[in-house]
Amino acid sequence: MCSSVFLGKTKIFRCPVLDLFRPSFGESSMADLAHEIAIRLPYLRRYARALTGSQTRGDEYIRVCLEVLVEEPERIVLDEDLRIQLYRLFHDIWLPIAHAESVPAAPAGRSIEARLEALPPRERQALLLTALEGFSLDAAASVMRISQAEARSLLEKSWIDVDRQLATTVLVIEDESVIAIDIAGIVRELGHTVVGIAGSEREAVAMARAKKPGLVLADINLGAGGSGIDAVGKILQAITVPVIFVTAFPERLLTGERPEPTYLVTKPFEPDTLKATISQALANIQDESVERRSA
């Protein structure tokens, strides 16, 4: 239906979505709604990418959500929590579409059932909603349309899964020593090995090429040491590795104007937020590895 959407003055995707909202909500309400959606959409996109493990797939699901919202504006109730409604809409759309897309996309030699099993489980959804997106347990249950008891059970199982996850080696790129030590401590608590802490772009690239880590955690601003974004770009030219950006400036990476990181944690962060994101990044890599071996 549309390739992009404009919400207020914020370009999300190219589509006259404001004109389509206008008959349902009226001029003033439409402008307010568009503004509120524009504020929340970058973080919904972050969640979609973390859940699917791909910027492209995540944004495809978000685009479908916006198209459904245009066609069915009654899905948004103006006097209810907009954030919960947007994430709930994503969940309502994501599962059936993901299942439907598994059929034509199944690689030769691999059953449809195996592809469906590779989808992120409900446990990861509960974990990401609470730890990454900051929803309360009750709000996460509302998003997932399950009881609070079910959400609690899923969350408990998800942390068990985190604890059981295979250990890997991690490179931390951070120029603030206190923050770097904090991140390294969290990584070690999860059972992973920190192979290096780099405070500059040059140091980060050299360490990555020498150590070949299984995961990179990077700040985007390394002060006088250069750019974490440029460091990651050079690292990815040399090795294939999942990257999590840990930054106080997420808006610099959530512009929609260029390839964006699949995993993004905002400073200041809760330890559980970083743990959940690390778990999801490694889980998606493991799923992709299984798919390559089975294809």
Secondary structure, 3 states (H helix, E strand, C coil): CCCEEEECCEEEEECCHHHHHHHHHCHHHHHHHHHHHHHHHHHHHHHHHHHHCCHHHHHHHHHHHHHHHHHCHHHCCCCCCHHHHHHHHHHHHHHHHHHHHHHHHCCCCCCHHHHHHCCCCHHHHHHHHHHHCCCCHHHHHHHHCCCHHHHHHHHHHHHHHHHHCCCCEEEEECCCHHHHHHHHHHHHHCCCEEEEEECCHHHHHHHHHHHCCCEEEECCECHHHCEHHHHHHHHHHHCCCCEEEEECCHHHCCCCCCCCCCEEEECCCCHHHHHHHHHHHHHHHHHHHHHHHHC
